[in-house]
Amino acid sequence: MIEIKHHGAVNGVTGSCHELRVPDFGILIDCGLFQGQEKGRVSSAADLVIDFPIDHIRALVVTHVHIDHVGRIPYLLGAGFDGPIVCSEPSAIMLPEILEDALKIGFTRDRALINRVLDRIRSQLVPLPYGQWHEVVAGGDAALKVRLQRAGHILGSAYVECDVQGACKTERIVFSGDLGAPHSPLLPEPASPEKADRLIIESTYGDRNHEGRESRRYRLKSVLEHALEDGGTVLIPAFSIGRTQDLLYEIEGLIAEFGEAEIPQLDETRLSGALRWQDLEIVVDSPMAAEFTRIYRDLKPFWDDEARERVNAGRHPLSFEQLTVINSHEDHLNAVDYLVRSRRPCVVIAGSGMCAGGRVVNYLKAMLGDSRNDVLFVGYQAVGTPGRNILEHGPRGGWVELDGERYDIRARVHTVGGYSAHADQGDLLRFIGGIPETPHEIRIVHGDKSAKQSFRQALESIAPDSDILIPIE
């Protein structure tokens, strides 16, 4: 009997961890952190504990390296797991980097201990090319192999095909991980599986559709122009991996297209001469984002055709003239102070994406109370995170709690949802509709309750013969 168990991403969109179990062994798909209040309370140290049996687990398969999919890996090792960690080739490069930061923030500052953990992780990594089968268990009464396919979510992201061969039949079970939207910057869009008897699929945006790429691009332009009219800072909280690089790519494209065009000014006295797009300063204030942007540049073979064409034309989508990267903490504090005092328009991209930590918090503390500034959200904000609170209460002039203190929100708050790295409802339905034979079982995970219910209703219209389940913990 084949079982599918869920150890996370059931009551919300974080903590992804799923188990494929056959009688004598099993594998895990992801092992991520919980964030916000998605388990009905504020996340705590108890959420880091591996509270399920792992003696039978033969491998961990990583769909991508976002922290809500990989953040509990050190605790999995601490619980005794010593098997292979299977992931795509780009993910194998990025995983130790993301876990190093997670260890420093939430585990220990002991450099020697961090290095030992990272060395162990590197020794267990099995980089797997896309489209290539890998045997996890061979022979005996049951066998299992896995294959990774491009998911289009972030660089290196994959959905996982699992072939389980028993005494009587072979069953293919597919775990979607996080799927990307078609026409996203930099990455090819995902193709549907050739077969899926059972499908476990995310539903982050299962209740809505994004705007198209061209319209969102010009809406980004419009929001930036509007925000910069009064000489404030546009603060974009963004994940270090994926969203930051997508934004840089799109902003470089806007500068290339509108370089000589002037950005409207409400106060002509504050600058000498008009501000043009090609003069606009873009700041990435995140050492991790800077490092992953470098890795993205080094992995150009995994970019899509459009992005490689820009490079071949002599452009540098992730390293252009107007881009400044801030690394040191001292420079970060100086930048916050300078932007608060000056009236120099600037776009700042800083982590974390849900405003739950990182350098973006210092910017928010200093800038939320000034109506000249703007906060632009381009990604999902989980329940219980400061980002969700700013998004919900900011337009009504509310407040948000940061590091135990309340801060009034007078800055304008915008959202451009089309830049989400997640597929929307239509994309998810097309992904499933593209499978030649509809899965007999579809499990909906990784979404808020309303998103999962809405997606289930939409699914029933295209897969009436499927058993559509919404698992609970």
C-alpha positions in Angstrom: 0.0 0.0 0.0 1.3 3.5 -0.9 0.6 6.3 1.5 1.1 10.0 1.2 1.5 11.9 4.5 1.8 15.6 5.0 4.0 17.2 7.7 3.5 20.8 6.7 2.0 23.2 4.1 -1.4 21.9 5.1 -2.9 24.8 7.2 -1.2 27.4 5.1 1.6 28.0 2.6 4.7 27.4 4.6 6.5 24.5 6.2 6.3 22.3 3.1 7.1 18.7 4.0 5.4 15.7 2.4 6.1 12.0 2.7 5.7 9.2 0.1 5.5 5.9 2.0 5.5 2.3 0.8 5.4 -0.5 3.4 9.1 -0.7 4.1 10.5 2.7 3.2 9.7 6.3 2.3 11.0 9.6 1.0 10.4 13.2 2.0 9.6 15.9 -0.5 11.0 19.1 1.1 11.5 20.0 4.8 10.7 23.7 5.2 10.2 26.2 8.0 6.8 27.4 9.2 6.3 31.2 9.1 3.8 33.6 10.5 0.7 32.2 12.2 -0.3 29.5 9.8 -0.5 26.8 12.5 -3.1 28.8 14.3 -0.4 30.5 16.5 2.8 32.4 16.3 5.6 30.0 15.0 7.9 28.8 17.7 10.9 26.6 18.4 8.4 23.7 18.6 7.8 24.0 14.9 11.4 23.1 14.2 11.2 19.7 15.8 11.0 16.7 13.5 8.0 15.2 15.2 7.5 12.2 12.8 9.4 9.0 12.4 12.3 9.1 9.9 14.1 5.8 10.4 12.5 4.5 7.2 13.2 7.6 5.1 15.7 6.7 2.3 16.0 10.2 0.7 15.0 13.8 0.9 14.0 15.4 -2.5 14.2 19.2 -2.6 11.9 21.0 -5.0 13.6 24.4 -4.6 15.6 26.4 -2.0 13.1 28.8 -0.5 13.3 28.7 3.3 9.7 27.4 3.7 10.8 24.3 1.7 14.3 23.7 3.1 14.6 25.5 6.4 14.2 22.4 8.7 16.9 20.4 6.9 19.5 21.0 9.7 16.9 19.7 12.2 16.2 16.7 10.0 19.9 15.9 10.1 20.0 16.4 13.8 17.1 13.9 14.1 19.3 11.3 12.5 18.7 11.5 8.7 21.9 10.7 6.8 20.5 9.8 3.4 20.9 11.5 0.0 19.5 15.0 -0.6 18.3 14.9 -4.2 17.8 18.2 -6.0 18.4 20.0 -9.3 21.9 21.1 -10.3 21.3 24.8 -9.6 19.6 24.0 -6.3 22.7 22.0 -5.2 24.7 25.2 -5.6 22.3 27.4 -3.8 21.1 25.2 -1.0 24.2 25.5 1.3 24.1 29.2 0.8 20.5 29.6 1.9 21.0 27.2 4.8 24.2 29.1 6.0 22.1 32.2 6.5 19.3 30.3 8.2 21.8 28.7 10.6 23.3 32.1 11.5 19.9 33.6 12.1 18.0 30.8 13.9 20.5 28.2 15.0 24.0 29.3 16.0 26.7 31.9 15.4 29.4 29.3 16.0 31.3 29.4 12.7 32.9 26.0 13.2 29.6 24.4 13.9 27.9 26.0 10.9 30.8 24.8 8.7 30.4 21.2 10.0 26.6 21.3 9.2 27.2 22.7 5.7 30.0 20.2 5.0 27.6 17.4 5.9 24.8 18.8 3.8 27.2 19.1 0.8 28.4 15.5 1.3 24.8 14.3 1.1 23.8 16.3 -2.0 22.9 14.5 -5.2 22.6 17.0 -8.0 20.2 15.6 -10.6 19.8 17.0 -14.2 16.3 17.8 -15.2 14.5 14.9 -17.0 16.8 12.1 -15.7 15.6 9.3 -13.6 17.3 8.5 -10.3 16.8 5.2 -8.4 16.2 5.7 -4.7 15.4 2.1 -3.9 16.0 -0.8 -6.4 14.9 -4.4 -6.3 13.0 -6.3 -3.6 9.3 -6.2 -3.3 9.1 -2.5 -4.2 11.3 0.0 -6.0 11.2 3.8 -6.3 12.8 6.2 -8.6 12.4 10.0 -9.0 12.8 12.5 -11.8 12.9 16.3 -11.7 11.2 18.6 -14.2 11.4 22.4 -14.5 8.8 24.1 -12.4 9.5 27.7 -13.4 9.2 29.1 -9.9 12.8 30.2 -9.1 16.1 29.1 -10.6 16.5 25.4 -10.0 12.9 24.8 -9.0 11.4 21.4 -9.9 8.4 19.3 -9.6 9.0 15.7 -8.7 7.8 12.6 -10.5 7.9 9.5 -8.4 7.6 6.0 -10.0 6.7 3.4 -7.3 7.0 -0.2 -8.6 5.2 -2.9 -6.5 4.5 -6.5 -7.0 1.4 -5.8 -9.2 1.7 -2.4 -10.8 3.7 0.8 -11.1 2.2 4.0 -9.9 3.4 7.5 -10.8 2.9 10.2 -8.1 3.8 13.8 -8.8 4.5 16.5 -6.3 4.3 20.0 -7.8 6.4 21.9 -5.4 5.8 25.5 -6.2 4.9 26.1 -9.8 5.9 29.3 -11.6 3.7 31.5 -13.9 4.1 31.4 -17.7 6.1 34.3 -19.2 8.0 34.9 -15.9 11.3 36.7 -16.3 14.4 34.6 -16.8 12.9 31.1 -16.5 11.2 28.7 -19.0 7.6 27.9 -18.0 6.8 24.4 -16.7 5.4 21.7 -18.9 2.7 19.4 -17.7 3.7 15.8 -16.7 3.3 13.1 -19.2 1.6 11.0 -16.6 0.3 11.4 -13.0 -1.8 8.8 -11.3 -1.8 10.9 -8.2 -1.0 14.6 -8.0 -0.1 16.7 -5.0 -0.4 20.3 -6.1 0.1 23.7 -4.5 -2.7 26.3 -4.4 -1.1 29.6 -3.2 -3.0 31.5 -5.7 -5.7 28.9 -6.3 -8.4 31.5 -5.9 -7.3 34.2 -8.3 -5.6 35.1 -11.6 -2.6 37.4 -12.1 -2.5 40.2 -14.6 -0.5 39.5 -17.8 3.2 40.1 -18.0 3.0 43.2 -20.3 0.3 44.9 -18.2 2.1 44.2 -14.9 5.3 45.5 -16.4 3.7 48.8 -17.3 1.9 48.9 -14.0 5.2 48.5 -12.2 6.4 51.5 -14.3 3.3 53.5 -13.3 3.6 52.7 -9.6 7.3 53.6 -9.6 6.7 56.9 -11.4 3.9 57.8 -9.1 5.9 56.9 -6.0 8.9 58.8 -7.1 7.0 62.1 -7.9 7.4 63.4 -4.4 11.0 62.5 -3.8 10.5 59.5 -1.5 11.9 56.0 -1.3 10.1 53.1 -2.9 10.7 50.1 -0.6 10.1 46.7 -2.2 10.3 43.8 0.3 11.5 40.8 -1.8 12.7 37.3 -1.3 16.5 37.0 -2.0 16.0 34.2 -4.4 13.7 34.6 -7.4 11.7 37.8 -6.8 14.7 40.1 -6.5 16.2 38.8 -9.7 12.9 39.0 -11.6 12.5 42.7 -10.5 16.0 43.6 -11.5 15.4 42.0 -14.9 12.1 44.0 -15.4 13.6 47.3 -14.2 16.5 46.9 -16.5 14.0 46.4 -19.3 12.2 49.6 -18.3 15.4 51.6 -18.2 16.4 50.2 -21.6 13.0 51.2 -23.1 12.4 54.5 -21.4 15.9 55.7 -20.5 15.6 59.2 -21.8 12.0 59.7 -20.6 11.5 62.0 -17.6 9.9 60.8 -14.4 7.2 63.4 -13.4 8.2 65.7 -10.5 5.8 67.3 -8.0 8.6 69.4 -6.4 10.9 70.8 -9.1 13.1 72.5 -6.5 14.5 69.4 -4.9 16.6 68.2 -7.8 18.9 70.0 -10.3 17.3 69.0 -13.6 14.7 66.4 -14.3 15.0 62.8 -13.2 15.2 60.4 -16.1 14.7 56.6 -16.0 18.4 56.1 -16.9 19.4 58.2 -13.8 17.2 56.4 -11.4 19.2 54.6 -8.6 18.2 51.0 -7.8 19.5 49.6 -4.5 19.7 46.0 -3.5 20.3 46.0 0.2 20.8 42.4 1.0 24.0 40.4 1.0 22.1 37.2 0.4 20.2 38.7 -2.5 23.4 40.0 -4.0 25.0 36.6 -3.7 22.1 34.8 -5.3 22.0 37.4 -8.0 25.6 36.5 -8.7 24.7 32.8 -8.8 21.9 33.6 -11.2 24.3 35.3 -13.5 26.7 32.3 -13.3 23.8 30.0 -14.3 22.8 31.6 -17.5 22.4 28.2 -19.3 19.3 27.7 -17.2 17.8 31.0 -18.3 15.1 31.2 -20.9 15.6 32.2 -24.5 14.5 35.8 -24.1 16.9 36.4 -21.2 19.8 34.9 -23.1 19.0 37.1 -26.1 19.4 40.2 -24.0 22.8 39.0 -22.9 23.8 38.3 -26.5 22.8 41.8 -27.4 25.3 43.2 -24.9 22.9 44.0 -22.1 23.3 42.9 -18.5 19.9 42.3 -17.0 21.2 41.6 -13.5 24.2 43.9 -13.4 23.3 47.2 -14.9 24.8 50.7 -14.4 22.0 52.1 -12.2 22.3 49.2 -9.7 24.0 49.6 -6.4 24.5 46.7 -4.0 24.9 47.2 -0.3 26.7 44.5 1.6 28.0 45.7 5.0 25.8 46.5 7.9 27.4 49.9 8.4 26.7 50.8 4.8 23.1 49.6 5.3 22.6 51.9 8.3 24.1 54.8 6.5 21.8 54.2 3.5 18.7 54.2 5.7 19.8 57.4 7.4 20.7 59.1 4.1 17.4 58.2 2.4 15.4 59.4 5.4 17.2 62.8 5.4 17.4 63.4 1.7 14.8 63.9 -1.0 16.6 61.8 -3.5 14.2 59.4 -5.2 15.4 55.8 -4.9 14.1 52.3 -5.3 15.3 49.9 -2.5 14.9 46.1 -2.8 15.5 44.5 0.6 14.7 41.2 2.4 12.8 39.6 3.8 9.9 39.3 1.4 7.3 39.1 4.2 8.9 41.8 6.4 9.4 39.2 9.1 13.1 40.0 9.5 16.2 41.2 7.6 17.2 44.7 6.6 13.8 45.7 5.3 12.7 46.0 8.9 15.1 49.0 9.5 13.8 50.7 6.4 10.2 50.2 7.5 10.8 51.5 11.0 12.4 54.6 9.6 10.1 55.2 6.6 6.6 54.0 7.3 5.6 57.2 9.1 6.5 59.4 6.1 3.8 59.9 3.4 6.6 60.6 0.8 7.5 57.0 0.9 5.9 53.9 -0.7 5.9 50.2 0.1 5.4 48.0 -3.0 4.5 44.3 -2.5 5.2 42.0 -5.3 4.7 38.6 -3.6 2.5 36.6 -1.3 2.2 37.8 2.3 1.5 34.9 4.7 -1.0 35.3 7.5 0.5 36.7 10.7 3.5 38.3 9.0 4.2 42.1 9.2 3.9 42.2 5.4 0.3 40.9 5.6 -0.5 43.5 8.3 1.0 46.4 6.3 -0.9 45.2 3.2 -4.2 45.0 5.1 -3.9 48.0 7.5 -1.7 50.4 5.6 -4.3 51.7 3.1 -6.5 52.5 6.1 -3.8 54.4 8.0 -3.3 51.7 10.5 -0.2 50.5 12.3 2.1 47.5 12.3 4.2 45.9 15.1 7.9 45.6 14.3 10.3 44.1 17.0 7.7 44.7 19.7 6.9 48.3 18.8 4.0 49.9 17.0 4.7 52.0 13.9 2.1 54.1 12.2 1.7 53.5 8.5 1.5 56.8 6.6 3.5 55.6 3.6 1.4 54.6 0.6 1.0 50.8 0.0 0.8 49.2 -3.4 0.7 45.7 -4.7 1.6 44.4 -8.2 0.5 40.7 -7.9 1.5 39.8 -11.3 5.1 39.5 -10.2 4.3 36.5 -7.9 6.6 33.6 -8.6 3.6 31.3 -8.2 1.2 30.1 -10.8 -2.3 31.5 -10.6 -5.6 29.5 -10.7 -5.6 29.5 -14.5 -2.0 28.3 -14.7 -2.6 25.5 -12.2 -5.7 24.4 -14.1 -3.7 24.4 -17.4 -0.9 22.4 -15.7 -3.4 19.7 -14.7 -5.4 19.9 -18.0 -2.2 19.2 -19.9 -1.7 15.8 -18.3 -2.9 13.3 -21.0 -4.9 11.3 -18.5 -6.4 13.1 -15.6 -5.0 11.9 -12.2 -7.4 9.7 -10.3 -6.5 11.5 -7.1 -5.5 15.2 -6.7 -4.4 16.6 -3.3 -4.5 20.3 -2.8 -1.9 21.7 -0.4 0.2 24.8 0.2 -2.6 27.4 0.3 -4.9 29.4 2.6 -8.2 27.7 3.3 -10.2 30.0 0.9 -7.7 29.5 -1.9 -7.8 25.7 -1.5 -11.6 25.7 -1.5 -11.9 28.0 -4.5 -9.3 25.9 -6.4 -11.2 22.7 -5.5 -14.4 24.1 -7.0 -12.6 25.1 -10.2 -10.9 21.7 -10.4 -14.2 19.8 -10.2 -15.2 21.3 -13.5 -12.2 20.0 -15.4 -11.6 16.8 -13.5 -15.0 15.5 -12.5 -13.8 11.9 -12.2 -10.9 12.7 -9.9 -10.9 12.3 -6.2 -10.1 15.8 -5.1 -8.8 16.0 -1.5 -7.8 18.8 0.8 -5.7 17.1 3.5 -5.7 18.2 7.1 -3.0 17.7 9.8 
